[in-house]
Amino acid sequence: MLSQRATIDRVFHALGDPTRRAIIEKLTEGPVSVSMLAKPLDITLAAVVQHLQILEKSGLVYTRKVGRIRTCRIEPRGLSVAEQWIGDRRSLWERRFNRLGDLLAEPDGK
């Protein structure tokens, strides 16, 4: 199994590309075939498949082939990895800012 850090790296790498983010946005509307994903993207079907492979390896997307049609859907657990990582950092910085606020609020004579 991948380490936590490797998993986070894969998720953020996948989300770092605007085309992959557009694919994620489309998939938030519901499952879609690969060919339907490719239509508005102005890239080849092969390029869409490559982007989907990265999204799938990162755990953000799940694809399933039935017959000749490959359907994609969002994988919420993949996004929860990013959400947790961001939440942990937000909590840390909020505590630091609170401490700074407390220090700044202390009277000068202390």
JORARA-V46509 format. One record per run of one state. SS is the DSSP state (2 for helix, 1 for strand, 0 for the rest). FROM is the first residue (numbers start at 1). TO is the last residue. If there is no record, write none. Layout:
ss=SS from=FROM to=TO
ss=SS from=FROM to=TO
This chain:
ss=0 from=1 to=3
ss=2 from=4 to=15
ss=0 from=16 to=17
ss=2 from=18 to=27
ss=0 from=28 to=31
ss=1 from=32 to=33
ss=2 from=34 to=39
ss=0 from=40 to=44
ss=2 from=45 to=57
ss=0 from=58 to=60
ss=1 from=61 to=66
ss=0 from=67 to=68
ss=1 from=69 to=74
ss=0 from=75 to=75
ss=2 from=76 to=105
ss=0 from=106 to=110
